[in-house]
């Protein structure tokens, strides 16, 4: 089950990253705010899975509980960093487009 949780965090990060970046590139910078809604939804799903999983591992060792807590925290970091990376990549792409339009290659 823990592999599923890690995979879910990675896939959720990619969904947040891709949807935020493509919305901002296609429709404008303000559409990046929709990425915040996706980010909040992803974090809430992570919290629900964390509560469900922690109830399931009540009888396991303290080390297993600690490891599970770190994995869920890692998922939250993946989700948040994917949003920040989408914003940074948007800025880089916009600068590249601006440079290419102002200085065309002959």
JOJOBEL-V330891 format. One record per residue. N is the residue number from 0. PHI is phi in whole degrees, -180 to 180 (* if undefined). PSI is psi in radians with two decimals (* if undefined). OMEGA is omega as a letter, one per 40 degrees, with the letter a starting at -180 (* if undefined). Layout:
BEGIN
n: [N N]
phi: [PHI PHI]
psi: [PSI PSI]
omega: [OMEGA OMEGA]
END
This chain:
BEGIN
n: [0 1 2 3 4 5 6 7 8 9 10 11 12 13 14 15 16 17 18 19 20 21 22 23 24 25 26 27 28 29 30 31 32 33 34 35 36 37 38 39 40 41 42 43 44 45 46 47 48 49 50 51 52 53 54 55 56 57 58 59 60 61 62 63 64 65 66 67 68 69 70 71 72 73 74 75 76 77 78 79 80 81 82 83 84 85 86 87 88 89 90 91 92 93 94 95 96 97 98 99 100 101 102 103 104 105]
phi: [* -67 -65 -63 -66 -64 -61 -64 -65 -69 -65 -62 -63 -66 -63 -64 -61 -66 -67 -64 -65 -69 -64 -68 -70 -82 -113 123 -64 -66 -71 -66 -66 -65 -64 -66 -62 -65 -63 -64 -63 -64 -68 -66 -63 -62 -65 -66 -64 -63 -64 -65 -70 -67 -68 -75 -103 -59 -89 -79 -71 -59 -65 -67 -64 -65 -63 -63 -62 -66 -67 -67 -66 -62 -62 -63 -65 -62 -64 -68 -69 -66 -68 -65 -66 -63 -64 -66 -66 -61 -63 -65 -63 -63 -64 -63 -64 -63 -66 -67 -76 -75 -122 -68 -81 -98]
psi: [-0.60 -0.55 -0.66 -0.69 -0.76 -0.79 -0.70 -0.67 -0.72 -0.78 -0.72 -0.67 -0.74 -0.68 -0.79 -0.78 -0.94 -0.79 -0.71 -0.83 -0.81 -0.65 -0.73 -0.70 -0.68 -0.72 -0.21 2.88 -0.60 -0.41 -0.17 -0.33 -0.43 -0.49 -0.55 -0.69 -0.73 -0.67 -0.80 -0.72 -0.73 -0.70 -0.67 -0.70 -0.70 -0.72 -0.70 -0.75 -0.64 -0.79 -0.74 -0.75 -0.69 -0.53 -0.58 -0.46 0.45 -0.64 -0.06 3.04 2.77 -0.54 -0.70 -0.69 -0.74 -0.72 -0.74 -0.71 -0.73 -0.63 -0.73 -0.63 -0.66 -0.69 -0.73 -0.70 -0.67 -0.78 -0.80 -0.71 -0.53 -0.62 -0.76 -0.70 -0.64 -0.73 -0.75 -0.75 -0.60 -0.78 -0.71 -0.77 -0.73 -0.72 -0.72 -0.77 -0.73 -0.75 -0.75 -0.57 -0.69 -0.64 1.36 2.54 2.28 *]
omega: [a i i i i i i i i i i i i i i a a a i a a i a i a a i a a i i i i i i i i i i i i i i i i i i i i i a a a i a a a a a a i i i i a i i i i i i i i i i i i a a a i i a i i i i i i i i i i i i i i i a i a a i i a *]
END
